[in-house]
């Protein structure tokens, strides 16, 4: 359903899958697309869809680019959780776990 099995890198696929669960599939694809653009300077649609074009560009990353994409996605994810707690302080209960899990994907 989320096409993460088509991503060649197990680390990147696991990170994208984890984001699909929390905070959601649209964000995982969009964050991957945005970060790919930042790292490579190449254009890819930032439509939040893990389609064939997005998978193709992710599979073409060099190891160094993949590391930067993993870290960039993690930074977006951390910011998302911090803003979530800022907007709804009742969510603070889960913040440490969310951040620990996110940071486990940094390379």
C-alpha positions as CSV (number, residue, x, y, z in Angstrom):
1,X,0.0,0.0,0.0
2,X,2.7,2.5,0.9
3,X,5.2,1.0,-1.6
4,X,8.1,1.1,0.9
5,X,9.1,-2.4,-0.2
6,X,10.2,-0.8,-3.5
7,X,12.8,1.4,-1.8
8,X,16.2,-0.3,-2.1
9,X,17.7,0.9,1.1
10,X,16.3,-1.0,4.1
11,X,17.2,1.9,6.4
12,X,15.3,4.5,4.3
13,X,12.4,2.1,3.8
14,X,12.1,1.5,7.5
15,X,12.2,5.2,8.3
16,X,9.5,5.9,5.7
17,X,7.3,3.1,7.0
18,X,7.7,4.3,10.5
19,X,6.5,7.8,9.5
20,X,3.6,6.2,7.7
21,X,2.4,4.8,11.0
22,X,2.9,8.1,12.9
23,X,2.6,10.9,11.7
24,X,1.1,9.6,8.5
25,X,1.8,8.5,4.9
26,X,1.3,11.9,3.2
27,X,4.0,13.3,5.4
28,X,6.5,10.5,4.9
29,X,6.4,10.9,1.1
30,X,6.4,14.7,1.2
31,X,9.3,14.9,3.7
32,X,11.3,12.5,1.6
33,X,10.5,14.5,-1.6
34,X,11.4,17.8,0.1
35,X,14.6,16.5,1.6
36,X,15.6,14.8,-1.7
37,X,15.3,18.3,-3.4
38,X,17.4,19.9,-0.6
39,X,20.1,17.3,-0.8
40,X,20.5,16.8,-4.5
41,X,19.2,20.1,-6.0
42,X,17.1,17.9,-8.4
43,X,13.4,18.5,-8.9
44,X,10.8,16.0,-7.8
45,X,7.1,16.7,-7.2
46,X,6.4,17.3,-3.5
47,X,2.9,16.0,-3.7
48,X,3.0,13.6,-0.7
49,X,2.6,10.6,-2.9
50,X,5.1,7.7,-2.8
51,X,4.8,7.1,-6.5
52,X,7.2,5.6,-9.1
53,X,9.1,8.8,-9.6
54,X,9.8,9.3,-6.0
55,X,10.9,5.7,-5.5
56,X,13.2,6.0,-8.5
57,X,14.9,9.1,-7.2
58,X,15.3,7.6,-3.7
59,X,16.8,4.5,-5.2
60,X,19.3,6.6,-7.1
61,X,20.8,8.2,-4.0
62,X,24.5,7.8,-3.2
63,X,25.3,6.5,0.3
64,X,26.3,10.0,1.3
65,X,23.1,11.5,-0.1
66,X,21.0,8.8,1.6
67,X,22.6,9.7,4.9
68,X,21.7,13.4,4.4
69,X,18.1,12.5,3.4
70,X,17.7,10.2,6.4
71,X,18.9,13.0,8.7
72,X,16.8,15.7,6.9
73,X,13.7,13.6,7.2
74,X,14.4,13.0,10.9
75,X,14.8,16.8,11.4
76,X,11.4,17.4,9.8
77,X,9.9,14.7,11.9
78,X,11.4,16.2,15.1
79,X,10.0,19.6,14.2
80,X,6.6,18.1,13.6
81,X,6.5,16.5,17.0
82,X,7.7,19.6,18.8
83,X,5.0,21.7,17.1
84,X,2.4,19.1,17.9
85,X,3.2,19.4,21.6
86,X,3.4,23.2,21.4
87,X,-0.1,23.2,19.8
88,X,-1.5,20.6,22.2
89,X,0.4,20.3,25.5
90,X,-1.5,17.1,26.4
91,X,0.6,15.3,23.7
92,X,3.8,16.0,25.8
93,X,3.3,12.5,27.4
94,X,4.6,10.9,24.2
95,X,7.2,13.5,23.1
96,X,10.3,11.7,24.6
97,X,9.3,8.4,22.9
98,X,8.6,10.1,19.6
99,X,11.9,11.9,19.6
100,X,13.9,8.9,20.7
101,X,12.4,6.8,17.9
102,X,13.0,9.6,15.4
103,X,16.6,10.0,16.5
104,X,17.2,6.3,16.1
105,X,17.0,6.8,12.3
106,X,19.7,9.5,12.2
107,X,22.9,8.4,10.6
